């Protein structure tokens, strides 16, 4: 597809302008799906803007068998849209209309992926049988293997490329241009022209923007997100979009050398947990905290499908996370999962294990051998995955830590995935449709349903608008001129670059004080540091040359997001109480305490089934509680639905 391009002259510099109907930011599952549906619905003047088509979470993450959560589609899985919506809504802090939409759009979205070639397994009769995942009362989960989201992305990319949709690869969106009417366009950095007089700055005219940039991974230093993933939630927050439940994250055990969740089979084969001190002395540290070695193994087993850190399970499987954190962050040791030999507790066989652990291994024909032999029997691709990344589980232990893995909060959206800024839609993990708990794998369903809903709403309710008005030109020229000057001022070849140290410092403090363990004093100090840094961001930042502009502007986006996230976390702590010692563990007679919010500790729902919303107020962020929207009572009378559908989709189907 040929781009509609023009030029704006700014202080003697010719700045390129790309004119689009709709801009999709992000090239993961949600972004490609949005572009595909928009094209299908007749909107052809669209483009995918991506800093790297092969970057991001969708293409570069997974687990032992990455889960896709959908409505049950097998004969032994009695289910309904209403039941799935109720289960999503029960997570706490979830809006009922988005829960119902995600349930209702589940089958349509899942079958599309199957038809595009994602190899979700079926039995000999064609049933999509399922398994149970965390926070799932049924067996709705399915998987195409460790790389399910990668397969989804590749299949969706192929169909988008086959349709000729424009992909602006090597283009990073850095600022939304808005007016009182909503979105007007974007400022981006073109990676190929950073060293030119424009510093890569490119203006995009688009009155509809769909943000599909994934979770704000750059917030944390201890992270299982791929290193290519940082997120761009600050883009929306700075433009005035409201955040929802920004305090809600998923944390869990992950490998460090290669970032990957160690969930599912990695735990269920019962590896040996060892801790190594600075002198290389190792010990099975779980035995320091459990009198019964088999009880410790039962908790390790449960980590398989209770992978996310959950304070409702603080004295169950999530105690493993606490102990790993204690060994690493407090005692300064390194922790490994060792598959080479059996842990203490299995010397006399498997008879001492709990009923659930024993039955699972028995059903899997895995009551034998060492952990690596059991893993080969149950899930050999899980071994191959690490080998492909230079880690041989047959001959070396796997270093792990407690890491941020998924943001359950995000940008607030309505039932059509439109944010509080008119014309700005948000889909995938960047959207705040999840609450305190979510069924494992529901994020993949949300990428597909949310992007479908957004595309359909744009197609049904808007017309193509690509005029460059005098008002837009004046706004774009003003914003671009200011940004060029600010970016130029950061280029200081005679000073050492500080952008990486700034990012690592702020992300490290986030991991220390605002991760799965939260410290109110530490969070308050971090907010002060971030506010001071942002007030003089371009003056305080030093880069050696234009090639670091991408890192610089990503820092700015991350710091904005961190400020908003911390505001929400502080509000949560203020409402439910987070002072005093909530957990005490013993290390060789020494008592060590850690502060936890009481809500996390006791697993209370958000007050009155509410959620926390966060919005920009000047240079700061404000957070407050608001009630969630209830589950809708939809009209099931066919004639009424049909008439409404014909009116609503007239732009797509002509009112047939």
VENNOR-V789302 format. One record per backbone hydrogen bond with DSSP energy under -1.0 kcal/mol. NH is the residue of the N-H (numbers start at 0). CO is the residue of the C=O. E is the energy in kcal/mol with one decimal. If there is no record, write none. Layout:
BEGIN
NH|CO|E ; NH|CO|E
END
This chain:
BEGIN
5|16|-2.3 ; 7|14|-2.6 ; 9|12|-3.4 ; 12|9|-2.0 ; 14|7|-3.6 ; 16|5|-2.6 ; 17|202|-2.8 ; 18|3|-3.1 ; 19|204|-3.1 ; 20|44|-2.7 ; 21|44|-1.3 ; 22|207|-2.3 ; 23|46|-2.9 ; 24|209|-3.0 ; 25|48|-2.5 ; 31|27|-2.4 ; 32|28|-1.7 ; 33|29|-2.4 ; 34|30|-2.2 ; 35|31|-2.3 ; 36|32|-2.5 ; 37|33|-2.8 ; 38|34|-2.2 ; 39|35|-2.4 ; 40|36|-2.5 ; 41|38|-1.7 ; 42|37|-2.8 ; 45|43|-2.1 ; 46|21|-1.4 ; 47|165|-2.6 ; 48|23|-3.4 ; 49|167|-2.1 ; 54|51|-2.2 ; 60|56|-1.0 ; 65|144|-1.1 ; 67|141|-3.3 ; 68|440|-1.8 ; 69|139|-1.3 ; 76|73|-1.8 ; 83|79|-2.3 ; 84|80|-2.7 ; 85|81|-2.2 ; 86|82|-1.9 ; 87|83|-2.2 ; 88|84|-2.6 ; 89|85|-1.7 ; 90|87|-1.3 ; 91|88|-1.4 ; 95|628|-4.2 ; 98|94|-1.8 ; 99|95|-2.4 ; 100|96|-2.1 ; 101|97|-2.5 ; 102|98|-1.9 ; 103|99|-3.0 ; 104|100|-2.4 ; 108|104|-2.1 ; 109|105|-2.7 ; 110|106|-2.8 ; 111|107|-1.3 ; 112|108|-1.7 ; 113|109|-2.1 ; 114|110|-2.6 ; 115|111|-1.5 ; 116|113|-1.1 ; 117|112|-2.3 ; 119|117|-2.2 ; 122|126|-1.8 ; 125|122|-2.1 ; 127|72|-1.2 ; 128|126|-1.6 ; 130|140|-1.7 ; 135|132|-1.4 ; 140|130|-1.7 ; 141|67|-1.9 ; 147|144|-1.2 ; 150|146|-2.3 ; 151|147|-2.4 ; 152|148|-2.5 ; 153|149|-2.5 ; 154|150|-2.4 ; 155|151|-2.4 ; 156|152|-2.7 ; 157|153|-2.1 ; 158|154|-1.7 ; 159|155|-1.9 ; 160|156|-2.9 ; 161|157|-2.5 ; 162|158|-1.1 ; 163|160|-1.3 ; 164|159|-1.9 ; 167|47|-3.2 ; 168|166|-1.4 ; 169|49|-1.5 ; 170|49|-2.5 ; 171|188|-2.4 ; 173|186|-2.9 ; 174|186|-1.6 ; 176|184|-3.0 ; 178|181|-2.7 ; 181|178|-1.6 ; 182|421|-2.6 ; 183|176|-3.3 ; 184|176|-1.7 ; 185|203|-2.6 ; 186|174|-2.6 ; 187|201|-2.8 ; 188|171|-2.6 ; 189|199|-3.1 ; 190|169|-2.7 ; 192|189|-1.8 ; 195|192|-1.4 ; 198|195|-1.5 ; 200|197|-1.8 ; 201|187|-2.7 ; 202|15|-2.6 ; 203|185|-2.6 ; 204|17|-2.8 ; 205|183|-1.1 ; 208|422|-2.6 ; 209|22|-2.9 ; 210|424|-3.6 ; 211|24|-2.9 ; 216|214|-2.4 ; 217|229|-2.0 ; 218|215|-1.8 ; 219|216|-1.3 ; 220|506|-1.4 ; 222|220|-1.2 ; 223|403|-2.7 ; 228|225|-2.3 ; 234|231|-1.1 ; 236|232|-2.3 ; 237|233|-2.7 ; 239|236|-1.3 ; 240|235|-2.4 ; 242|613|-3.4 ; 243|409|-3.2 ; 244|611|-3.5 ; 247|244|-1.9 ; 249|405|-3.4 ; 251|402|-2.4 ; 253|400|-2.3 ; 254|259|-2.6 ; 255|398|-1.8 ; 261|252|-1.8 ; 263|303|-2.8 ; 265|262|-1.7 ; 266|263|-1.6 ; 267|263|-2.0 ; 268|264|-1.6 ; 269|266|-2.2 ; 271|337|-2.8 ; 273|335|-2.5 ; 274|282|-2.5 ; 275|333|-3.1 ; 276|280|-2.2 ; 279|276|-2.1 ; 282|274|-1.6 ; 284|282|-1.4 ; 286|283|-1.4 ; 287|284|-1.8 ; 288|285|-1.4 ; 289|285|-1.5 ; 295|291|-1.5 ; 296|292|-1.8 ; 297|293|-2.1 ; 298|294|-1.7 ; 299|295|-2.0 ; 300|296|-2.6 ; 301|297|-2.2 ; 302|298|-1.4 ; 303|300|-1.9 ; 305|301|-1.4 ; 308|250|-3.9 ; 312|309|-2.2 ; 313|310|-1.2 ; 315|312|-2.0 ; 317|312|-1.5 ; 318|315|-1.3 ; 319|316|-1.5 ; 321|317|-1.5 ; 322|318|-2.3 ; 323|319|-2.4 ; 324|320|-2.6 ; 325|321|-2.5 ; 326|322|-2.5 ; 327|323|-2.0 ; 328|324|-2.3 ; 329|324|-1.0 ; 330|325|-2.2 ; 332|326|-2.9 ; 333|275|-2.4 ; 335|273|-2.9 ; 336|397|-2.5 ; 337|271|-3.2 ; 345|342|-1.4 ; 348|345|-1.6 ; 352|349|-1.6 ; 357|353|-2.7 ; 358|354|-2.8 ; 359|355|-2.1 ; 360|356|-2.1 ; 361|357|-2.5 ; 362|358|-2.9 ; 363|359|-1.5 ; 364|361|-1.8 ; 365|360|-3.2 ; 367|365|-1.5 ; 371|338|-2.1 ; 373|369|-2.4 ; 374|370|-2.6 ; 375|371|-2.2 ; 376|372|-1.7 ; 377|373|-2.4 ; 378|374|-3.2 ; 381|378|-1.5 ; 382|379|-1.3 ; 383|379|-2.0 ; 384|380|-2.3 ; 386|382|-1.9 ; 387|383|-2.3 ; 388|385|-1.2 ; 389|386|-1.7 ; 390|385|-2.4 ; 394|391|-1.7 ; 395|391|-1.5 ; 397|336|-2.8 ; 399|334|-2.5 ; 400|253|-1.9 ; 402|251|-3.1 ; 403|221|-2.5 ; 404|249|-3.0 ; 405|249|-1.4 ; 407|247|-1.3 ; 408|247|-1.5 ; 409|243|-1.9 ; 410|429|-2.9 ; 411|241|-3.0 ; 413|417|-1.8 ; 416|413|-2.0 ; 418|423|-3.3 ; 423|420|-2.3 ; 424|208|-3.0 ; 425|416|-2.3 ; 426|210|-2.3 ; 430|427|-1.7 ; 431|410|-3.0 ; 432|430|-1.3 ; 435|91|-2.4 ; 436|90|-1.5 ; 439|133|-2.0 ; 441|438|-2.1 ; 444|440|-1.1 ; 445|441|-2.3 ; 446|442|-1.9 ; 447|443|-1.3 ; 448|444|-2.7 ; 449|445|-2.4 ; 450|446|-1.2 ; 451|447|-1.7 ; 452|448|-3.0 ; 453|449|-2.4 ; 454|450|-2.3 ; 455|451|-2.7 ; 456|452|-2.4 ; 457|453|-2.5 ; 458|454|-2.5 ; 459|455|-2.3 ; 460|456|-2.0 ; 461|457|-1.6 ; 468|466|-1.0 ; 472|468|-2.4 ; 473|469|-2.4 ; 474|470|-2.2 ; 475|471|-3.1 ; 476|472|-2.5 ; 477|473|-2.1 ; 478|474|-2.6 ; 479|475|-2.6 ; 480|476|-2.5 ; 481|477|-2.0 ; 482|478|-2.2 ; 483|479|-2.6 ; 484|480|-1.8 ; 485|481|-2.2 ; 486|482|-2.8 ; 487|483|-2.3 ; 488|484|-1.7 ; 489|486|-1.0 ; 490|487|-1.2 ; 491|542|-2.8 ; 494|491|-2.2 ; 497|541|-2.0 ; 501|497|-2.4 ; 502|498|-2.1 ; 503|499|-2.7 ; 504|500|-2.2 ; 505|501|-2.2 ; 506|502|-2.7 ; 507|503|-2.3 ; 508|504|-2.0 ; 509|505|-2.0 ; 510|506|-2.2 ; 511|507|-1.8 ; 512|508|-2.7 ; 513|509|-2.7 ; 514|516|-1.3 ; 518|512|-2.4 ; 522|518|-2.5 ; 523|519|-2.2 ; 524|520|-2.2 ; 525|521|-1.9 ; 526|522|-2.3 ; 527|523|-1.9 ; 528|524|-2.0 ; 529|525|-2.7 ; 530|526|-2.7 ; 531|527|-2.2 ; 532|528|-2.2 ; 533|529|-2.8 ; 534|530|-1.9 ; 536|533|-1.2 ; 539|535|-3.3 ; 540|536|-1.5 ; 542|489|-2.8 ; 547|544|-2.0 ; 548|545|-2.2 ; 551|547|-2.5 ; 552|548|-2.7 ; 553|549|-2.1 ; 554|550|-2.3 ; 555|551|-1.7 ; 556|552|-1.8 ; 557|553|-2.8 ; 558|554|-2.9 ; 559|555|-2.0 ; 560|556|-2.1 ; 561|557|-2.8 ; 562|558|-2.1 ; 563|559|-1.8 ; 564|560|-2.8 ; 565|561|-2.7 ; 566|562|-1.8 ; 567|563|-1.8 ; 568|564|-2.3 ; 569|565|-2.7 ; 570|566|-1.9 ; 571|567|-2.2 ; 572|568|-2.3 ; 573|569|-2.4 ; 574|570|-2.1 ; 575|571|-2.1 ; 576|572|-2.0 ; 581|593|-1.2 ; 584|591|-2.2 ; 586|589|-2.3 ; 589|586|-2.1 ; 591|584|-2.4 ; 593|582|-1.6 ; 597|576|-2.7 ; 600|596|-2.4 ; 601|597|-3.2 ; 602|598|-1.6 ; 608|605|-1.6 ; 610|625|-2.6 ; 612|623|-2.9 ; 613|242|-2.1 ; 614|621|-2.4 ; 616|619|-3.3 ; 619|616|-1.7 ; 621|614|-2.8 ; 623|612|-2.2 ; 625|610|-2.2 ; 627|608|-1.7 ; 640|636|-2.3 ; 641|637|-3.1 ; 642|638|-2.2 ; 643|639|-2.3 ; 644|640|-2.7 ; 645|641|-2.4 ; 646|642|-1.8 ; 647|643|-2.6 ; 648|644|-2.3 ; 649|646|-1.1 ; 651|648|-1.1 ; 652|648|-3.0 ; 653|649|-1.8
END
